[in-house]
Amino acid sequence: MRGDVNIKTIVIEGGKTLSGTINISGAKNSAVALIPAAILSDEEVIIDNLPNISDTKNLVEILNILNCDSKIENSSIKINTKNIKNVLIPEILSKKLRASYYFMGALLSKFNYVEMYFPGGCNIGSRPIDLHLKGFMKMGAKITIKKDKYTLQAKNLKGANIYLDIPSVGATINLMLAATKANGITIIENAAKEPEIVNVASLLNNMGAKIHGAGTATIKIEGVSKLSKARVEVIPDRIEAGTYAIIGALCGKNLKISNIICEHIEPLLSKLTEAGAEIKYDENSIIINKKTNYKAVNIKTLVYPGFPTDLGQPFTVFLTQCKGISHFEETLYENRMGHVSYLNKMGSLIKSHAQCLEIKGPTSLNGQIVTATDLRAGAAMVVAALLAKGKSIILDAEHVLRGYENITEKLSNVGAKIEIREIE
Ligand code: EPZ
């Protein structure tokens, strides 16, 4: 027990061949932005295909704190803000996930005032929010920071020309939220192009916002005064899809991964193919089989549409099975190597230097007791444990459950021996 919380572990008996179909859920990194974006409407908003993961549950808790009505039926959520109150979100909730900070842009846009604690999120680097705050200031917000809490206040937010030093996903979305009701036109240059940004822009435009260029490096937002009811569907989770594609390449026999947008994981699929994977494509699914003679490839994580940083850790497991020396470089985060020591404990031969890895393969992996240091490191542990000989126990499995809906059911259904166990 850690305090009053049971520690969740994932126990896996590795070496099974996985066959059948895995259906991909709605994207975590869309859903966690769409829920805060919904409060901009003055009427009811419905979000379909919402993944049932702890991050979305935590955001719904924040909606309740703000006195918003919300009702989840199957995988749709109805949100109504007619009785919304702009109260301080408790620090414990803000700290549960990085995406709590989208309430900053949404509440500032709706009330011209917001008081919030700094966000939490995976421990993969410093993860400042300077670009968000700089953008809000350009729109006329005054910011005061006291210890871990910041207050943003504006007479009236006004349109501005904002150049992002880094194409930050979070800053792009947060500034888009703030600009939606600002007076005048906002142009965001060097904007991030991730598909999740397009998903959020489509919800806002369905409400009556005037946003053009989402998904490109330049987004133009013409402020509007009223936003009405709207409905949106969360796009398939490209990181979940990529993680299962990697599992298919290592353990699959005709493993079908369905309800995906292939284009969103093209960087991964092309790297798997370069290494020798044979992938059959269908309209919105792929079929993949494990092979034993993969060749070494080199990877550098980049912003979209480059190879996604969130797939870097799971893909490292694949590289341990490639013949030769593969080189991997993480370019977005300074501390996203929590999985490496545990993979080496399982038998891989990975040398790391700063954000670069040199992976010698193929190596056989053996089940071990390992720890999920963050969400995608945890995903890497699942991938490795499914491949390894023998039993693995993954501690701090809560990290994994934040971003992979029904992961044990989805994997058991295709033949994995996997379960969640709580330890006192
Ligand atoms: C989003 O994080 C995702 N999280 C991350 O996924 C993902 O890794 C990341 O985008 C990049 O694709 C959510 O969408 C909830 P960034 P975000 O702002 O928005 C620096 C996962 O595993 N930066 O694009 O926080 C930052 O430190 C998570 O699902 C600043 O310097 O990412 C990082 O080095 C992990 N100042 C880089 O930019 C800022 O104000 C990219 O960060 C903002 C960011």
Residues whose N, C-alpha, C, O or C-beta is under 5 A from the ligand:
A	BS01	EPZ	N29 R98 A99 R127 P128 I129 D130 L131 H132 I166 P167 S168 V169 G170 A171 T309 D310 L332 Y333 L375 R376
